[in-house]
Amino acid sequence: GAVAGLAPALLILVSVKEPPRTFAPVRKGAVRAALAHFRRQGWGYAAIFLPFGLSCGISAQMLAWSVSFYVRGHGLPTDQAAGIVGAVGLFCGVPGYMLGGWINDRLRRFGHGHHHPLVMAVCIPIALVCITAFALTSSLAVSVAAFGLAYGLLCVGVPTAMSGVQIL
């Protein structure tokens, strides 16, 4: 797989010239102004970063341990368990990101400018219920469906947090 990419990489390396980089000088007082802004908006940042960190931590742990969980808890071979986890990431994670963007755009259009913590406050508890079902059910189908729903809901938090920080 990697060998096939060597020829295009070498072609780009020798034929594409990188443009010169210029750096704008840092304005005097810019760091102080940024820190003052952060102090003024501290609760807003906390309301976005804390649930975002929680959702990132939960989804990272789900992805890190779900293959082992399916192997040990449901007796699947490793390749089949990994295939399930990969498919869930593709078919539930990507739509979760897109749904997050759509929800945030929709709420913003209706005049809700600071809805980001609320979106995560709705998605995270529902995801936790789904994670409980994912982990405790003896049915593989229910476990996979709950895993997918939980992961998709946690992915909603990424565009939510990113747009929330930009608005602040």
N, CA and C atoms as a LAMMPS dump frame, in Angstrom:
ITEM: TIMESTEP
0
ITEM: NUMBER OF ATOMS
504
ITEM: BOX BOUNDS ff ff ff
-5.0000000000000000e+02 5.0000000000000000e+02
-5.0000000000000000e+02 5.0000000000000000e+02
-5.0000000000000000e+02 5.0000000000000000e+02
ITEM: ATOMS id mol type element x y z
1 1 1 N 0.797 -1.185 0
2 1 2 C 0 0 0
3 1 3 C 0.847 1.26 0
4 2 1 N 1.844 1.332 0.885
5 2 2 C 2.64 2.549 0.999
6 2 3 C 3.559 2.736 -0.199
7 3 1 N 3.979 1.645 -0.813
8 3 2 C 4.884 1.717 -1.962
9 3 3 C 4.21 2.455 -3.118
10 4 1 N 2.908 2.264 -3.284
11 4 2 C 2.187 2.918 -4.379
12 4 3 C 2.196 4.438 -4.224
13 5 1 N 2.314 4.922 -3.019
14 5 2 C 2.321 6.365 -2.785
15 5 3 C 3.682 7.007 -2.928
16 6 1 N 4.739 6.21 -3.061
17 6 2 C 6.093 6.765 -3.159
18 6 3 C 6.303 7.583 -4.429
19 7 1 N 5.86 7.082 -5.565
20 7 2 C 6.068 7.799 -6.826
21 7 3 C 5.358 9.16 -6.819
22 8 1 N 4.068 9.231 -6.471
23 8 2 C 3.436 10.557 -6.419
24 8 3 C 4.085 11.482 -5.377
25 9 1 N 4.515 10.917 -4.254
26 9 2 C 5.151 11.738 -3.221
27 9 3 C 6.461 12.327 -3.73
28 10 1 N 7.255 11.515 -4.402
29 10 2 C 8.516 12.012 -4.962
30 10 3 C 8.269 13.044 -6.053
31 11 1 N 7.267 12.817 -6.888
32 11 2 C 6.93 13.767 -7.945
33 11 3 C 6.546 15.128 -7.345
34 12 1 N 5.734 15.111 -6.327
35 12 2 C 5.33 16.357 -5.669
36 12 3 C 6.529 17.018 -5.001
37 13 1 N 7.378 16.214 -4.372
38 13 2 C 8.553 16.746 -3.678
39 13 3 C 9.48 17.506 -4.624
40 14 1 N 9.687 16.994 -5.817
41 14 2 C 10.623 17.638 -6.741
42 14 3 C 9.962 18.682 -7.639
43 15 1 N 8.637 18.654 -7.783
44 15 2 C 8.014 19.563 -8.74
45 15 3 C 7.227 20.716 -8.118
46 16 1 N 6.857 20.619 -6.875
47 16 2 C 6.059 21.67 -6.254
48 16 3 C 6.95 22.487 -5.327
49 17 1 N 6.995 23.781 -5.61
50 17 2 C 7.802 24.665 -4.775
51 17 3 C 6.91 25.265 -3.698
52 18 1 N 7.342 25.15 -2.469
53 18 2 C 6.571 25.7 -1.362
54 18 3 C 6.734 27.217 -1.348
55 19 1 N 5.637 27.939 -1.18
56 19 2 C 5.75 29.4 -1.151
57 19 3 C 6.498 29.867 0.095
58 20 1 N 7.152 31.036 -0.013
59 20 2 C 7.867 31.547 1.167
60 20 3 C 6.861 31.875 2.279
61 21 1 N 7.279 31.643 3.482
62 21 2 C 6.412 31.919 4.628
63 21 3 C 6.752 33.262 5.227
64 22 1 N 5.718 33.989 5.517
65 22 2 C 5.912 35.275 6.187
66 22 3 C 5.145 35.24 7.503
67 23 1 N 5.719 35.865 8.483
68 23 2 C 5.094 35.901 9.792
69 23 3 C 4.796 37.342 10.16
70 24 1 N 3.56 37.56 10.583
71 24 2 C 3.185 38.898 11.021
72 24 3 C 3.747 39.124 12.414
73 25 1 N 4.265 40.299 12.651
74 25 2 C 4.781 40.567 13.999
75 25 3 C 3.629 40.569 15.013
76 26 1 N 3.918 40.113 16.201
77 26 2 C 2.918 40.104 17.267
78 26 3 C 2.73 41.531 17.763
79 27 1 N 1.467 41.959 17.777
80 27 2 C 1.173 43.314 18.258
81 27 3 C 1.454 43.401 19.749
82 28 1 N 1.877 44.542 20.155
83 28 2 C 2.122 44.771 21.562
84 28 3 C 0.793 44.698 22.311
85 29 1 N 0.75 43.945 23.352
86 29 2 C -0.455 43.822 24.152
87 29 3 C -1.435 42.774 23.659
88 30 1 N -1.101 42.035 22.584
89 30 2 C -2.029 41.048 22.03
90 30 3 C -2.251 39.893 23.003
91 31 1 N -1.214 39.443 23.651
92 31 2 C -1.347 38.34 24.605
93 31 3 C -2.187 38.791 25.796
94 32 1 N -1.939 39.978 26.274
95 32 2 C -2.709 40.515 27.402
96 32 3 C -4.193 40.641 27.023
97 33 1 N -4.47 41.112 25.811
98 33 2 C -5.857 41.24 25.347
99 33 3 C -6.522 39.869 25.225
100 34 1 N -5.775 38.892 24.745
101 34 2 C -6.329 37.538 24.623
102 34 3 C -6.649 36.953 25.995
103 35 1 N -5.759 37.145 26.948
104 35 2 C -6.008 36.647 28.306
105 35 3 C -7.183 37.364 28.961
106 36 1 N -7.312 38.656 28.72
107 36 2 C -8.452 39.407 29.259
108 36 3 C -9.761 38.894 28.661
109 37 1 N -9.744 38.617 27.363
110 37 2 C -10.933 38.056 26.714
111 37 3 C -11.293 36.712 27.332
112 38 1 N -10.297 35.876 27.541
113 38 2 C -10.541 34.558 28.109
114 38 3 C -11.1 34.671 29.53
115 39 1 N -10.596 35.616 30.307
116 39 2 C -11.131 35.826 31.662
117 39 3 C -12.584 36.284 31.613
118 40 1 N -12.9 37.191 30.69
119 40 2 C -14.278 37.684 30.569
120 40 3 C -15.235 36.591 30.122
121 41 1 N -14.771 35.707 29.268
122 41 2 C -15.623 34.658 28.699
123 41 3 C -15.354 33.285 29.327
124 42 1 N -14.729 33.261 30.478
125 42 2 C -14.306 31.998 31.099
126 42 3 C -15.413 30.982 31.286
127 43 1 N -16.561 31.422 31.777
128 43 2 C -17.669 30.49 31.976
129 43 3 C -18.168 29.952 30.638
130 44 1 N -18.171 30.781 29.626
131 44 2 C -18.588 30.314 28.302
132 44 3 C -17.654 29.241 27.765
133 45 1 N -16.337 29.484 27.917
134 45 2 C -15.377 28.48 27.473
135 45 3 C -15.513 27.196 28.285
136 46 1 N -15.689 27.33 29.59
137 46 2 C -15.847 26.143 30.443
138 46 3 C -17.094 25.357 30.053
139 47 1 N -18.172 26.069 29.735
140 47 2 C -19.427 25.403 29.365
141 47 3 C -19.298 24.642 28.047
142 48 1 N -18.306 24.993 27.249
143 48 2 C -18.077 24.277 25.992
144 48 3 C -16.973 23.227 26.164
145 49 1 N -15.848 23.619 26.769
146 49 2 C -14.708 22.705 26.858
147 49 3 C -14.957 21.516 27.777
148 50 1 N -15.646 21.704 28.89
149 50 2 C -15.847 20.594 29.817
150 50 3 C -16.693 19.477 29.209
151 51 1 N -17.88 19.771 28.655
152 51 2 C -18.616 18.659 28.036
153 51 3 C -17.932 18.118 26.773
154 52 1 N -17.229 18.98 26.054
155 52 2 C -16.509 18.505 24.872
156 52 3 C -15.402 17.544 25.288
157 53 1 N -14.659 17.902 26.325
158 53 2 C -13.622 17.003 26.836
159 53 3 C -14.199 15.687 27.323
160 54 1 N -15.346 15.767 27.987
161 54 2 C -16.019 14.566 28.461
162 54 3 C -16.423 13.681 27.286
163 55 1 N -17.038 14.264 26.268
164 55 2 C -17.47 13.461 25.125
165 55 3 C -16.28 12.886 24.365
166 56 1 N -15.195 13.647 24.261
167 56 2 C -13.989 13.121 23.585
168 56 3 C -13.389 11.964 24.376
169 57 1 N -13.334 12.117 25.696
170 57 2 C -12.795 11.045 26.534
171 57 3 C -13.633 9.785 26.462
172 58 1 N -14.942 9.958 26.516
173 58 2 C -15.833 8.799 26.444
174 58 3 C -15.695 8.101 25.095
175 59 1 N -15.721 8.862 24.008
176 59 2 C -15.634 8.224 22.685
177 59 3 C -14.271 7.574 22.472
178 60 1 N -13.21 8.182 22.983
179 60 2 C -11.879 7.572 22.849
180 60 3 C -11.826 6.24 23.597
181 61 1 N -12.404 6.189 24.789
182 61 2 C -12.412 4.938 25.545
183 61 3 C -13.285 3.885 24.865
184 62 1 N -14.414 4.317 24.328
185 62 2 C -15.269 3.369 23.609
186 62 3 C -14.507 2.745 22.44
187 63 1 N -13.838 3.582 21.67
188 63 2 C -13.117 3.069 20.501
189 63 3 C -11.918 2.222 20.908
190 64 1 N -11.269 2.606 22.007
191 64 2 C -10.081 1.875 22.439
192 64 3 C -10.414 0.469 22.947
193 65 1 N -11.566 0.303 23.568
194 65 2 C -11.868 -0.962 24.223
195 65 3 C -12.974 -1.763 23.557
196 66 1 N -13.664 -1.227 22.581
197 66 2 C -14.819 -1.93 22.037
198 66 3 C -14.442 -3.201 21.272
199 67 1 N -13.325 -3.218 20.587
200 67 2 C -12.92 -4.451 19.89
201 67 3 C -12.705 -5.559 20.913
202 68 1 N -11.947 -5.269 21.97
203 68 2 C -11.725 -6.259 23.031
204 68 3 C -13.032 -6.673 23.681
205 69 1 N -13.915 -5.698 23.865
206 69 2 C -15.205 -5.997 24.473
207 69 3 C -15.985 -6.999 23.621
208 70 1 N -16.027 -6.773 22.312
209 70 2 C -16.762 -7.687 21.445
210 70 3 C -16.099 -9.063 21.359
211 71 1 N -14.787 -9.094 21.442
212 71 2 C -14.076 -10.377 21.434
213 71 3 C -14.376 -11.131 22.731
214 72 1 N -14.217 -10.472 23.861
215 72 2 C -14.386 -11.139 25.157
216 72 3 C -15.85 -11.319 25.539
217 73 1 N -16.662 -10.3 25.317
218 73 2 C -18.043 -10.337 25.785
219 73 3 C -19.007 -11.044 24.854
220 74 1 N -18.697 -11.047 23.56
221 74 2 C -19.619 -11.657 22.601
222 74 3 C -18.976 -12.793 21.807
223 75 1 N -17.699 -13.094 22.101
224 75 2 C -17.033 -14.229 21.475
225 75 3 C -16.722 -14.063 20.005
226 76 1 N -16.613 -12.826 19.538
227 76 2 C -16.314 -12.603 18.12
228 76 3 C -14.822 -12.744 17.864
229 77 1 N -14.45 -13.181 16.667
230 77 2 C -13.033 -13.125 16.299
231 77 3 C -12.591 -11.663 16.183
232 78 1 N -11.327 -11.413 16.403
233 78 2 C -10.809 -10.047 16.425
234 78 3 C -11.1 -9.296 15.137
235 79 1 N -10.927 -9.943 13.999
236 79 2 C -11.149 -9.242 12.729
237 79 3 C -12.615 -8.846 12.558
238 80 1 N -13.526 -9.687 12.987
239 80 2 C -14.943 -9.346 12.886
240 80 3 C -15.297 -8.212 13.855
241 81 1 N -14.765 -8.271 15.074
242 81 2 C -15.014 -7.206 16.058
243 81 3 C -14.447 -5.881 15.553
244 82 1 N -13.248 -5.92 14.99
245 82 2 C -12.646 -4.696 14.452
246 82 3 C -13.448 -4.159 13.276
247 83 1 N -13.978 -5.05 12.46
248 83 2 C -14.822 -4.632 11.34
249 83 3 C -16.079 -3.933 11.817
250 84 1 N -16.671 -4.441 12.889
251 84 2 C -17.869 -3.8 13.457
252 84 3 C -17.532 -2.412 13.959
253 85 1 N -16.46 -2.306 14.713
254 85 2 C -16.076 -1.007 15.277
255 85 3 C -15.737 -0.011 14.166
256 86 1 N -15.028 -0.473 13.139
257 86 2 C -14.71 0.403 12.013
258 86 3 C -15.953 0.85 11.264
259 87 1 N -16.87 -0.073 11.058
260 87 2 C -18.113 0.278 10.354
261 87 3 C -18.943 1.256 11.174
262 88 1 N -18.989 1.042 12.487
263 88 2 C -19.722 1.977 13.343
264 88 3 C -19.098 3.363 13.252
265 89 1 N -17.765 3.428 13.281
266 89 2 C -17.096 4.724 13.157
267 89 3 C -17.437 5.418 11.858
268 90 1 N -17.48 4.668 10.782
269 90 2 C -17.765 5.24 9.471
270 90 3 C -19.233 5.611 9.311
271 91 1 N -20.108 4.694 9.655
272 91 2 C -21.53 4.894 9.376
273 91 3 C -22.293 5.632 10.474
274 92 1 N -21.679 5.803 11.634
275 92 2 C -22.338 6.548 12.716
276 92 3 C -21.553 7.802 13.103
277 93 1 N -20.232 7.739 13.033
278 93 2 C -19.423 8.899 13.4
279 93 3 C -19.548 10.033 12.4
280 94 1 N -19.395 9.722 11.129
281 94 2 C -19.483 10.761 10.09
282 94 3 C -20.855 11.426 10.088
283 95 1 N -21.951 10.655 10.109
284 95 2 C -23.261 11.319 10.207
285 95 3 C -23.424 12.116 11.508
286 96 1 N -22.793 11.667 12.586
287 96 2 C -22.842 12.417 13.842
288 96 3 C -22.216 13.791 13.702
289 97 1 N -21.051 13.846 13.045
290 97 2 C -20.406 15.142 12.791
291 97 3 C -21.309 16.025 11.929
292 98 1 N -21.866 15.434 10.899
293 98 2 C -22.723 16.213 9.995
294 98 3 C -23.995 16.671 10.707
295 99 1 N -24.575 15.805 11.519
296 99 2 C -25.754 16.176 12.28
297 99 3 C -25.433 17.305 13.256
298 100 1 N -24.264 17.245 13.875
299 100 2 C -23.861 18.316 14.781
300 100 3 C -23.794 19.651 14.071
301 101 1 N -23.207 19.669 12.896
302 101 2 C -23.156 20.908 12.122
303 101 3 C -24.536 21.393 11.745
304 102 1 N -25.392 20.456 11.307
305 102 2 C -26.753 20.821 10.908
306 102 3 C -27.546 21.37 12.091
307 103 1 N -27.473 20.713 13.24
308 103 2 C -28.191 21.179 14.436
309 103 3 C -27.737 22.581 14.817
310 104 1 N -26.432 22.79 14.829
311 104 2 C -25.906 24.098 15.223
312 104 3 C -26.287 25.187 14.235
313 105 1 N -26.223 24.879 12.945
314 105 2 C -26.653 25.862 11.945
315 105 3 C -28.126 26.191 12.109
316 106 1 N -28.93 25.18 12.34
317 106 2 C -30.37 25.364 12.488
318 106 3 C -30.694 26.219 13.717
319 107 1 N -30.078 25.879 14.84
320 107 2 C -30.343 26.65 16.057
321 107 3 C -29.856 28.09 15.923
322 108 1 N -28.731 28.275 15.284
323 108 2 C -28.198 29.623 15.062
324 108 3 C -29.161 30.426 14.173
325 109 1 N -29.698 29.772 13.149
326 109 2 C -30.632 30.437 12.244
327 109 3 C -31.897 30.888 12.98
328 110 1 N -32.286 30.133 14.005
329 110 2 C -33.478 30.494 14.775
330 110 3 C -33.163 31.444 15.919
331 111 1 N -31.955 31.99 15.943
332 111 2 C -31.606 33.015 16.913
333 111 3 C -31.047 32.512 18.227
334 112 1 N -30.715 31.241 18.303
335 112 2 C -30.12 30.702 19.533
336 112 3 C -28.603 30.759 19.386
337 113 1 N -27.991 31.834 19.852
338 113 2 C -26.564 32.036 19.636
339 113 3 C -25.667 31.3 20.605
340 114 1 N -26.183 30.932 21.763
341 114 2 C -25.331 30.286 22.773
342 114 3 C -25.94 28.952 23.182
343 115 1 N -26.277 28.161 22.209
344 115 2 C -26.946 26.883 22.415
345 115 3 C -25.976 25.718 22.567
346 116 1 N -24.709 25.929 22.35
347 116 2 C -23.729 24.849 22.26
348 116 3 C -23.673 23.975 23.513
349 117 1 N -23.606 24.551 24.718
350 117 2 C -23.611 23.681 25.899
351 117 3 C -24.904 22.866 26.012
352 118 1 N -26.014 23.442 25.597
353 118 2 C -27.287 22.737 25.66
354 118 3 C -27.302 21.532 24.722
355 119 1 N -26.765 21.685 23.533
356 119 2 C -26.71 20.563 22.583
357 119 3 C -25.926 19.408 23.204
358 120 1 N -24.785 19.728 23.803
359 120 2 C -23.978 18.673 24.414
360 120 3 C -24.652 18.115 25.667
361 121 1 N -25.378 18.959 26.39
362 121 2 C -26.083 18.501 27.586
363 121 3 C -27.22 17.55 27.238
364 122 1 N -27.726 17.622 26.034
365 122 2 C -28.751 16.681 25.587
366 122 3 C -28.092 15.399 25.059
367 123 1 N -27.05 15.548 24.255
368 123 2 C -26.43 14.392 23.601
369 123 3 C -25.683 13.477 24.571
370 124 1 N -24.953 14.028 25.519
371 124 2 C -24.117 13.204 26.394
372 124 3 C -24.944 12.257 27.265
373 125 1 N -25.993 12.713 27.953
374 125 2 C -26.762 11.75 28.761
375 125 3 C -27.422 10.645 27.93
376 126 1 N -27.915 10.996 26.744
377 126 2 C -28.51 9.958 25.885
378 126 3 C -27.422 8.967 25.467
379 127 1 N -26.236 9.488 25.149
380 127 2 C -25.116 8.608 24.786
381 127 3 C -24.755 7.684 25.948
382 128 1 N -24.799 8.196 27.174
383 128 2 C -24.466 7.363 28.336
384 128 3 C -25.483 6.232 28.526
385 129 1 N -26.747 6.503 28.26
386 129 2 C -27.761 5.443 28.316
387 129 3 C -27.456 4.391 27.252
388 130 1 N -27.099 4.844 26.061
389 130 2 C -26.76 3.919 24.978
390 130 3 C -25.513 3.109 25.312
391 131 1 N -24.54 3.727 25.948
392 131 2 C -23.319 3.015 26.331
393 131 3 C -23.65 1.925 27.345
394 132 1 N -24.557 2.226 28.248
395 132 2 C -24.979 1.221 29.224
396 132 3 C -25.601 0.025 28.507
397 133 1 N -26.463 0.301 27.536
398 133 2 C -27.071 -0.786 26.76
399 133 3 C -26.011 -1.539 25.964
400 134 1 N -25.089 -0.814 25.346
401 134 2 C -23.987 -1.418 24.584
402 134 3 C -23.212 -2.401 25.45
403 135 1 N -22.945 -2.029 26.686
404 135 2 C -22.095 -2.837 27.551
405 135 3 C -22.842 -3.961 28.265
406 136 1 N -24.123 -3.79 28.529
407 136 2 C -24.822 -4.748 29.386
408 136 3 C -25.709 -5.755 28.662
409 137 1 N -26.042 -5.498 27.422
410 137 2 C -26.94 -6.424 26.728
411 137 3 C -26.194 -7.669 26.272
412 138 1 N -26.923 -8.768 26.227
413 138 2 C -26.326 -9.999 25.711
414 138 3 C -26.54 -10.134 24.201
415 139 1 N -27.366 -9.267 23.636
416 139 2 C -27.641 -9.295 22.212
417 139 3 C -26.59 -8.499 21.445
418 140 1 N -25.932 -9.15 20.518
419 140 2 C -24.919 -8.467 19.714
420 140 3 C -25.546 -7.354 18.894
421 141 1 N -26.704 -7.595 18.305
422 141 2 C -27.357 -6.576 17.472
423 141 3 C -27.706 -5.335 18.291
424 142 1 N -28.251 -5.533 19.479
425 142 2 C -28.59 -4.39 20.338
426 142 3 C -27.324 -3.664 20.767
427 143 1 N -26.281 -4.418 21.077
428 143 2 C -25.018 -3.818 21.492
429 143 3 C -24.43 -2.945 20.385
430 144 1 N -24.42 -3.461 19.163
431 144 2 C -23.867 -2.699 18.032
432 144 3 C -24.716 -1.457 17.757
433 145 1 N -26.028 -1.611 17.796
434 145 2 C -26.909 -0.456 17.561
435 145 3 C -26.706 0.607 18.644
436 146 1 N -26.613 0.178 19.891
437 146 2 C -26.407 1.128 20.993
438 146 3 C -25.036 1.792 20.888
439 147 1 N -24.026 1.013 20.512
440 147 2 C -22.68 1.555 20.315
441 147 3 C -22.691 2.621 19.219
442 148 1 N -23.362 2.311 18.117
443 148 2 C -23.428 3.258 17
444 148 3 C -24.157 4.533 17.367
445 149 1 N -25.274 4.4 18.055
446 149 2 C -26.023 5.588 18.465
447 149 3 C -25.217 6.43 19.451
448 150 1 N -24.583 5.776 20.406
449 150 2 C -23.761 6.507 21.383
450 150 3 C -22.62 7.24 20.683
451 151 1 N -21.932 6.543 19.799
452 151 2 C -20.795 7.169 19.116
453 151 3 C -21.248 8.332 18.241
454 152 1 N -22.344 8.147 17.533
455 152 2 C -22.872 9.239 16.711
456 152 3 C -23.245 10.454 17.548
457 153 1 N -23.891 10.228 18.682
458 153 2 C -24.262 11.347 19.554
459 153 3 C -23.04 12.055 20.113
460 154 1 N -22.014 11.295 20.465
461 154 2 C -20.788 11.923 20.973
462 154 3 C -20.086 12.723 19.874
463 155 1 N -20.188 12.276 18.638
464 155 2 C -19.584 13.012 17.521
465 155 3 C -20.296 14.336 17.253
466 156 1 N -21.546 14.447 17.631
467 156 2 C -22.269 15.718 17.49
468 156 3 C -21.537 16.824 18.251
469 157 1 N -20.85 16.459 19.329
470 157 2 C -20.159 17.447 20.156
471 157 3 C -18.982 18.132 19.491
472 158 1 N -18.381 17.518 18.483
473 158 2 C -17.192 18.116 17.859
474 158 3 C -17.541 19.412 17.123
475 159 1 N -18.437 19.397 16.136
476 159 2 C -18.762 20.672 15.484
477 159 3 C -19.451 21.638 16.44
478 160 1 N -20.147 21.095 17.438
479 160 2 C -20.795 21.95 18.415
480 160 3 C -19.752 22.743 19.192
481 161 1 N -18.735 22.071 19.686
482 161 2 C -17.691 22.764 20.442
483 161 3 C -16.891 23.72 19.557
484 162 1 N -16.543 23.268 18.353
485 162 2 C -15.742 24.115 17.469
486 162 3 C -16.482 25.402 17.107
487 163 1 N -17.752 25.293 16.771
488 163 2 C -18.492 26.502 16.429
489 163 3 C -18.747 27.356 17.661
490 164 1 N -18.958 26.733 18.815
491 164 2 C -19.169 27.488 20.051
492 164 3 C -17.977 28.334 20.425
493 165 1 N -16.79 27.774 20.276
494 165 2 C -15.571 28.521 20.594
495 165 3 C -15.381 29.678 19.62
496 166 1 N -15.692 29.453 18.354
497 166 2 C -15.54 30.54 17.382
498 166 3 C -16.509 31.678 17.667
499 167 1 N -17.693 31.339 18.127
500 167 2 C -18.676 32.387 18.438
501 167 3 C -18.217 33.192 19.651
502 168 1 N -17.642 32.519 20.651
503 168 2 C -17.127 33.255 21.813
504 168 3 C -16.024 34.205 21.394
